[in-house]
Amino acid sequence: MTLITVVLLTLFVGLGHWQWQRGIGKQAVWAEYNKNSAAIPLGSRDFQSIERFGRIALIGEFDPMHQFLLDNRSHNGQPGWEVLTPFELEDGRWILVNRGWIAFSGYRDRLPYPMIASERRSITGRIDELPSGGLALGHAAPAPDNAWLKITSFPTHEELAASLGKKIDRRILLLDAEVPGGYVREWTPPGLPPDRHFSYAIQWWGFAVVLLVLYFGLNFRKVS
């Protein structure tokens, strides 16, 4: 019993410390993310040179005829899609812009078409990566036909570029909430918020305390 208690106690304390450190790391990421930094014009810079979540300003036009719906995207527990729309910069480069979340209508055969005018405009947003599902079961490439719009789930950059038939950047832009032409945009850094990690740490340490109470309680009962 003593050996098992020592092993479990070490495990619980270690897991608590690990979660606490993750919370501290996430706290720094969220603090940096929530800074109200001004959007910097991209100019001739490469998208890859911008740090992730950096805010930039772009000038160009949306392509409303070739859009993607990212499947398996929820908001406040409600299923829906996120809208990816190609955006052509004045210098001819292309990037996909995530225009936000729209709710699932309840019918897979009645897709909401996220219209937007094709006109020259200035937009701002944060640079990000394509969402990754982590599981092969969640992956679904865009359909290889000429019908638009296309539903896809955790697609790769290569699949999206092949579907569009044009070169697009590997990064995407998360459209700022105040920019017209979007949907629900409550962007946050990926993963759990810092408070959840701190909560898990306290839970693991709580298990360690309970273990000690049980150990000493059982041993004192044997002695008496």
C-alpha positions in Angstrom: 0.0 0.0 0.0 2.8 2.4 0.8 4.5 1.8 -2.5 1.3 2.3 -4.4 0.5 5.5 -2.5 4.0 6.9 -3.2 3.7 6.2 -6.9 0.2 7.7 -7.2 1.1 10.7 -5.1 4.1 11.4 -7.3 1.9 11.0 -10.4 -0.9 13.3 -9.1 1.6 16.0 -8.0 3.5 15.8 -11.3 0.3 16.1 -13.4 -0.8 19.0 -11.3 2.5 20.8 -11.8 2.3 20.1 -15.6 -1.2 21.5 -15.9 -0.2 24.6 -13.9 2.8 25.3 -16.1 0.6 24.8 -19.2 -1.8 27.4 -17.7 1.0 29.9 -17.2 2.1 29.4 -20.8 -1.4 29.8 -22.1 -1.9 32.9 -20.0 1.1 34.5 -21.8 -0.3 33.5 -25.2 -3.8 34.8 -24.4 -2.4 38.1 -23.1 -0.4 38.6 -26.3 -3.4 37.6 -28.4 -5.7 40.1 -26.6 -3.4 43.1 -27.1 -5.2 45.7 -29.1 -2.3 46.1 -31.6 -2.9 48.1 -34.7 -3.2 46.2 -38.0 0.0 46.7 -40.1 -0.3 46.9 -43.9 1.2 43.7 -45.4 2.9 45.5 -48.3 5.4 43.3 -50.1 6.1 41.1 -47.1 5.5 37.4 -47.2 2.7 36.0 -45.1 5.1 33.5 -43.6 7.1 36.4 -42.1 4.2 37.5 -40.0 4.0 35.9 -36.5 1.0 33.8 -35.9 -2.0 35.9 -34.7 -0.3 39.1 -35.9 -2.8 41.6 -37.2 -2.4 42.9 -40.8 -4.3 45.0 -43.3 -4.9 43.8 -46.9 -6.4 45.5 -50.0 -8.0 43.4 -52.7 -11.2 41.6 -53.7 -13.1 38.5 -52.5 -14.0 35.7 -54.9 -17.6 34.9 -54.0 -18.0 32.2 -56.6 -15.4 29.8 -55.1 -16.0 29.4 -51.4 -15.6 26.6 -48.8 -17.6 25.7 -45.8 -15.4 24.2 -43.0 -17.5 21.4 -41.5 -17.6 20.3 -37.8 -17.2 23.8 -36.4 -19.3 24.6 -33.4 -20.1 27.8 -31.5 -21.6 27.7 -28.0 -22.3 24.1 -28.5 -24.3 24.7 -31.7 -23.1 22.9 -34.9 -22.3 24.9 -38.0 -19.7 25.9 -40.5 -16.9 28.5 -40.9 -16.7 30.3 -44.2 -13.5 30.3 -46.2 -13.4 32.8 -49.0 -10.5 33.4 -51.4 -9.2 37.0 -51.4 -7.0 38.3 -54.2 -4.5 41.0 -53.2 -3.6 43.9 -55.5 -0.3 42.2 -56.4 -2.0 39.0 -57.5 -1.4 36.9 -54.4 -4.2 34.9 -53.0 -5.1 34.0 -49.4 -8.1 32.3 -47.8 -10.1 34.5 -45.4 -12.1 32.9 -42.6 -15.2 35.1 -42.5 -16.7 33.5 -39.4 -19.2 30.9 -38.2 -22.7 30.3 -39.5 -25.3 28.0 -37.9 -26.3 24.6 -39.3 -29.8 24.9 -40.7 -30.8 21.3 -39.9 -30.6 20.1 -43.5 -27.4 19.0 -45.2 -29.0 19.6 -48.6 -29.9 23.2 -47.9 -26.6 25.0 -47.6 -26.5 28.7 -46.7 -24.7 30.5 -49.5 -22.4 33.1 -47.9 -22.7 35.9 -50.4 -20.3 38.8 -50.6 -19.7 41.5 -53.3 -16.7 41.2 -55.5 -15.3 44.7 -55.1 -12.0 46.3 -54.1 -11.9 46.7 -50.3 -9.6 47.0 -47.3 -9.8 44.3 -44.7 -8.0 43.5 -41.4 -7.5 40.3 -39.5 -5.1 37.9 -37.7 -2.8 35.5 -39.5 -3.4 31.9 -38.5 -3.0 28.4 -39.7 -5.6 26.0 -41.2 -7.4 24.2 -38.4 -6.2 20.7 -37.8 -8.5 17.9 -36.6 -5.8 15.6 -35.3 -7.8 12.5 -36.3 -8.0 11.0 -39.8 -11.7 10.3 -39.2 -12.4 14.1 -39.1 -10.8 14.7 -42.5 -12.9 15.3 -45.7 -11.3 16.9 -48.8 -13.4 19.2 -51.0 -15.4 17.3 -53.6 -13.5 16.9 -56.9 -16.3 18.4 -59.0 -17.2 21.8 -60.5 -20.0 22.5 -58.0 -19.5 25.4 -55.6 -19.8 25.9 -52.7 -17.7 23.0 -51.3 -18.0 21.4 -47.8 -14.7 20.2 -46.4 -13.5 19.1 -43.0 -9.9 19.8 -41.8 -8.6 20.1 -45.4 -4.9 20.4 -46.3 -3.5 23.4 -48.1 -2.8 21.2 -51.1 -6.4 20.1 -51.3 -7.7 23.6 -51.1 -5.3 24.9 -53.7 -6.1 22.0 -56.1 -9.8 22.6 -55.7 -9.4 26.3 -56.5 -6.9 25.6 -59.3 -4.7 28.5 -58.2 -1.8 29.1 -55.9 -2.9 30.2 -52.4 -0.9 31.0 -49.3 -0.5 28.4 -46.6 -1.7 30.8 -44.0 -5.2 32.1 -43.6 -6.7 35.3 -42.3 -9.2 35.5 -39.4 -11.4 38.4 -40.4 -11.7 41.0 -37.6 -15.1 41.2 -36.0 -15.7 44.8 -36.9 -15.0 44.3 -40.7 -18.2 44.1 -42.8 -19.0 41.0 -44.8 -18.5 38.4 -42.1 -20.4 36.2 -39.7 -19.9 35.2 -36.0 -16.2 36.0 -35.2 -15.3 35.4 -31.6 -11.7 34.3 -32.2 -9.6 32.9 -29.5 -6.2 31.0 -29.4 -6.6 27.3 -30.1 -6.8 24.9 -27.2 -8.1 25.2 -23.7 -8.1 28.6 -21.9 -5.7 29.2 -19.0 -8.4 28.9 -16.4 -9.2 25.3 -17.4 -5.5 24.3 -17.0 -5.3 25.9 -13.6 -8.6 24.1 -12.6 -7.2 20.7 -13.8 -4.0 21.3 -11.8 -6.0 22.0 -8.6 -8.0 18.8 -9.3 -4.9 16.7 -9.5 -3.5 18.2 -6.3 -6.9 17.5 -4.7 -6.6 13.8 -5.7 -3.1 13.8 -4.0 -4.6 15.3 -0.7 -7.5 12.7 -0.8 -4.9 9.9 -1.3 -2.9 11.0 1.7 -6.0 11.3 3.9 -7.1 7.7 2.9 -3.6 6.3 3.4 -3.1 7.8 6.9 -6.7 7.0 7.8 -6.4 3.4 6.9 -3.1 3.0 8.7 -4.2 4.7 11.9 -7.2 2.4 11.9 -4.9 -0.7 11.7 -2.8 0.6 14.6 -5.8 1.2 16.8 
